[in-house]
Amino acid sequence: MKYTTRVVWNKGPEELFTDNKYSRRHQWSFDGGLDVKASSSPHVIPVPLSDESAVDPEEAFVAALSSCHMLFFLSLAAKETYVVETYEDQAEGVMEENENGKMAMISVTLKPRIVFSEQHKVPDLSEVEALHEKAHNSCFLANSVQSKININL
């Protein structure tokens, strides 16, 4: 399987560029036709060079891990005949210096809140934990990164 995106940035007409004071706003385009406004994180490059209203790579990294985990969790829950009504995750990534002295997303904490239909079989806590463990072990992205991934229920 192959996945593609298009990332486009253009220098503004009044920007010198070599002074490092250029806008970091750019666009991500995905194969399904979606365009997303992107920028560097304001935590890394200050506003106005960053755009707070745009998605930054760090947020996208955390969201991608959360989304991958959720999709596997939902699939596994359905296979076990649990009916999920809602799934919400307030995921959080921590970027710090790693053991090699480089800035890295050292951990991502998923905080899923799931509501199961009361009109169907409802899993107990140990069954929910097992589903999360299976989802984590199945997630392609979690298997691709060095960041520690925690799941707080």
Residue pairs with C-beta under 8 A, 6 or more apart in sequence:
3 31
4 31
5 28
5 29
5 30
5 31
6 28
6 29
7 26
7 27
7 28
7 29
7 38
8 26
8 27
8 29
9 24
9 25
9 26
9 27
10 26
11 17
11 22
12 22
12 23
15 21
15 22
15 23
16 22
21 49
22 49
23 48
23 49
23 51
24 39
24 40
24 45
24 49
24 50
24 51
25 37
25 38
25 39
25 50
25 51
25 54
26 38
26 39
27 35
27 36
27 37
27 38
28 35
28 36
28 38
28 55
29 35
29 36
30 36
36 54
36 55
37 51
37 53
37 54
37 55
38 54
38 55
38 56
38 57
38 60
39 50
39 51
39 52
39 54
39 55
39 56
40 49
40 50
40 56
40 57
41 50
41 56
41 57
41 58
41 59
42 50
42 52
42 56
43 58
43 95
44 50
44 56
44 58
50 56
55 63
58 93
58 95
58 105
59 93
61 93
61 105
61 108
62 91
62 92
62 93
62 105
62 108
63 91
64 141
65 91
65 108
65 110
65 139
65 141
65 142
65 145
65 147
65 149
66 89
66 91
66 108
66 110
68 139
68 140
68 141
68 142
69 89
69 110
69 112
69 132
69 135
69 136
69 139
69 142
69 149
69 151
70 87
70 89
70 112
70 135
72 134
72 135
72 136
72 138
72 139
73 87
73 112
73 114
73 131
73 132
73 135
74 84
74 87
76 131
76 134
76 135
76 138
77 83
77 84
77 116
77 123
77 131
78 84
80 121
80 123
80 127
80 131
81 120
81 121
82 116
82 120
82 121
82 122
82 123
82 131
83 116
83 117
83 119
83 120
84 114
84 115
84 116
84 117
85 115
85 116
85 117
86 113
86 114
86 115
87 112
87 113
87 114
87 115
88 112
88 113
88 114
89 110
89 111
89 112
89 113
90 111
90 113
91 108
91 109
91 110
91 111
92 108
92 109
92 111
93 105
93 107
93 108
93 109
93 147
94 105
94 106
94 107
94 108
94 109
95 103
95 104
95 105
95 106
96 103
96 104
96 106
97 103
97 104
98 104
98 106
104 146
104 147
105 145
105 147
106 147
106 148
107 147
107 148
107 149
107 150
108 147
108 148
108 149
108 150
109 149
109 150
109 151
109 152
110 149
110 150
110 151
110 152
111 152
112 132
112 151
112 153
114 128
116 122
116 123
123 131
125 153
128 153
129 153
132 151
132 153
136 142
136 149
136 151
137 143
142 149
